[in-house]
Amino acid sequence: MDNTLCKIRDIYRAIAEFENRFIKMYNLSLNEGMLLCTLLDSGQLTSSEIAETLGLSASNASKVIRSVEDKNLIARLVGKEDKRQMNFVLTPAGKKLITQIKEATYSLPELLEKAIR
């Protein structure tokens, strides 16, 4: 495994550093921010679609959804064809915040800068 594990550790630490700054700036975790971004791109999604898109277990996706919902950044819509089906959409506040986040300029940890550019 030569140096792979150490490189992954460094990337993980850089992501954690970025997330700490992100939380301080927006009061959102990265998963919460990625949920907003996903809904901005998709319009509306079910909880299982959110879990799949974010790569989370159903349980973790539910926690992220609840947290963002409690911040009034997303809302539930009852399915048109199946009333048991819940869909999630951005609220106006959620749209405003994710637009602000997407337009912001960030200083990334150097390792992340190299990885995403």
N, C-alpha and C positions, 0 to 999 in steps of 0.2 A: 504493500500500500504506500510505498515511498513516503511522500509528504502530503498525500491527499487528505488524511484525517486532520492534520494541522491546518491545511488551507480551509477546509470546511469549518473548523473551529473559528478561524479568523473572520470568515464571511458571516458566520452566525453572530459573532460579537459585534461586527459592523452593523448588522441588521438590528440587533438589540439596541445599540447606541442610537441609530436613526429612529427606532420606535420610541425610545425615551424622549427624544426631542419632539417627535410628532405628537405624543401624548400631551406634552407641556404646551405646545402651540394650539392644538385643536381639541383637546380633551377627548381624543379618540385613539383606540388601539389601531394597529395596522390592519387587523382583520375587519374592524369596524369601518375604517376608511376604504378598504378594498370592497366591502359590501356596498358602500355608497357609490363607488366608481362603477361597480358591476351593474347596479340598478340604473345608473345614468346611461350606460351603454345599452342596456336591455329593455328598459321601460318597466317591466314587472316580471317577477319570478316567484316560484313557489319556494318553500323552505328546502325541499330536496334539490331543486335546481341551484339554489344558493350554496348549499353544502357541496355539491359537485363542482361548481365553478370555483369556489374558494379552496377546495381540497380539504374540507373539514368533515369530521364525523357529524352525523345528524344531531347528536347531543351538543357538540361545540357550536355548530351553526345556530342551533336554537338559542344558546346563550348570547351569541353575537347579535342575533336578530332582536332578542329581548332588550339588550342593552341599548341598541341604536333606536329601537322603538320607544324606550323610556326617555330618550333624549329628544323625542318628537322629530326625528330626522327621517323616519319611514313610517308608513301606515299600512294596515291590512285592508285588503279588499276581498270580499266574498266572491268566489268563483261564479261566473255567469251560468255555466252549464251544470256544475256540481257545487251546490251550496256548502258542502263540507270542505271544499278546496279553498285554501287561503293563498292569496297572492300578495306580494309586498311591492310597494312603490315608494318613491321618494316623496316627501312632503315638500312644500315650497322652501322651508328652512333647510331641508336636506339638499335640495338642488342648489341653493345659494351657497351652502358650505362646501359641497364637493366642487363646485365651479371655482370658488375661491382657492381651494386646495390645488386644483389642477393648474390654475394660473400663477401660483406662487413659485418662487425660485428658492431652491434648497441648496444648502451646502451639504453634500453627502460625504460620509467617511470615504477616504480615498479608494479603499478596496471596493466599495459599492459603486463608486463613480466608474471605475474601470469595468465592472461587471455589467452595468446597464447601458453604457454608452457605446 
